[in-house]
Amino acid sequence: MSAWRQKLSPEHVSAARTAIAGTALETPLVQSPFLSKLARTDVLLKLEIAQPIGAFKIRGAANAISVLPDACAGVTCCSTGNHGRGVAYAAKARGLRAVVCMSELVPEAKVEGIRALGAEVRIVGSSQDEAAEESRRLVAEDGLAEIPPFDDPLVIAGQGTIGLELLDSRPDLETLLIPLSGGGLAAGIALAAKARKPDIRVIGISMDRGAAMYESLRAGRNVAVEELPSLADSLGGGLGADNRLTLPVCRELIDETILVTEAEIYRAMQCHYYEDRIVCEGGSAVGAAALLADKLPDVRGPMATIITGRNLDMNMHANIMAGRSIRLGDLTLEGKPYHA
Ligand SMILES: *Cc1c(COP(=O)(O)O)cnc(C)c1O
């Protein structure tokens, strides 16, 4: 039996469901008629954008914070944005202090969103790893409890509650298309879903600019990648130098990993908007991007993808919907008006 199974089991996901009820929502699962027609099977969208913080990360954060004593000094985390929002929201709901550390690459809209939720924000360095160091310092010196963004059994179990809800609503699901970064979301969902339905297919999807988990799964070890600006900024960052859980769990439970380009993400964001009437981050559109680009190895349905978050700069969103070109660091992404 794999070592990680001592720390993380499907029972932890069931327990998380009880622990986060009242803080996180059970979100709607809606059909995408356009993508269903394209894939010739039901394609369902799990709307985590309906969460109070506009993203699924409230689930893992609320679960991890639920076990802390009332008398603790507070919590800290490092985050590309949505994890920080989740920690801020869940800490506030429990009346705890929250300090969120993040890198300079994080868009201003996300920083403001976290401040508005009542947390202190600290901007440090130009990589997720540097932000993580500052967070560890706060643990050592101020006695705050660190809530990791993905490599933690309680966080993974919290994200895994999505898997329970998916199969409650649609026991006939055969394929899950999951945006993949640190792998907490994919690990949790795969754990919960495969416990109920061992032959369900779990496909992790990342952007092709700096996909740490994709590279690490192929190399068979934790690979550091360069962080690059991407429409899927929520999927950026490394696995952490001391990754213990998400890499082994993803290695065992994810069936396929796929990369999509910035142009494919751009078109998928337009598609979600014009066809599904959904505003979502680039990181949420990678499932549709893989479908639209015909990158799924074999299309077996019914399938679901997770619309993981909607916390993006709305000027950027408006530009993409208008088909304008976009600057991503030193890369110019050629604009293109949407057509079906
Ligand atoms: C964090 C995040 C992901 C990826 O989750 P991991 O657990 O890091 O793999 C995907 N989409 C959004 C919007 C996120 O915030």
The ligand as an SDF file (V2000), in Angstrom:
LIG
                    3D

 15 15  0  0  0  0  0  0  0  0999 V2000
   -5.6170   26.6630   -7.2970 C   0  0  0  0  0  0  0  0  0  0  0  0
   -6.3890   26.6980   -8.5270 C   0  0  0  0  0  0  0  0  0  0  0  0
   -6.3380   25.6420   -9.4470 C   0  0  0  0  0  0  0  0  0  0  0  0
   -5.4240   24.4420   -9.2960 C   0  0  0  0  0  0  0  0  0  0  0  0
   -5.5330   23.7590   -8.0560 O   0  0  0  0  0  0  0  0  0  0  0  0
   -4.3210   22.8610   -7.5280 P   0  0  0  0  0  0  0  0  0  0  0  0
   -4.8380   22.2100   -6.3020 O   0  0  0  0  0  0  0  0  0  0  0  0
   -3.1670   23.7840   -7.2170 O   0  0  0  0  0  0  0  0  0  0  0  0
   -3.9500   21.9030   -8.6040 O   0  0  0  0  0  0  0  0  0  0  0  0
   -7.1470   25.7280  -10.5660 C   0  0  0  0  0  0  0  0  0  0  0  0
   -7.9390   26.7920  -10.7940 N   0  0  0  0  0  0  0  0  0  0  0  0
   -8.0020   27.8350   -9.9400 C   0  0  0  0  0  0  0  0  0  0  0  0
   -8.9160   28.9760  -10.2700 C   0  0  0  0  0  0  0  0  0  0  0  0
   -7.2320   27.8210   -8.7760 C   0  0  0  0  0  0  0  0  0  0  0  0
   -7.3130   28.8660   -7.9450 O   0  0  0  0  0  0  0  0  0  0  0  0
  1  2  1  0
  2  3  1  0
  2 14  2  0
  3  4  1  0
  3 10  2  0
  4  5  1  0
  5  6  1  0
  6  7  2  0
  6  8  1  0
  6  9  1  0
 10 11  1  0
 11 12  2  0
 12 13  1  0
 12 14  1  0
 14 15  1  0
M  END
$$$$
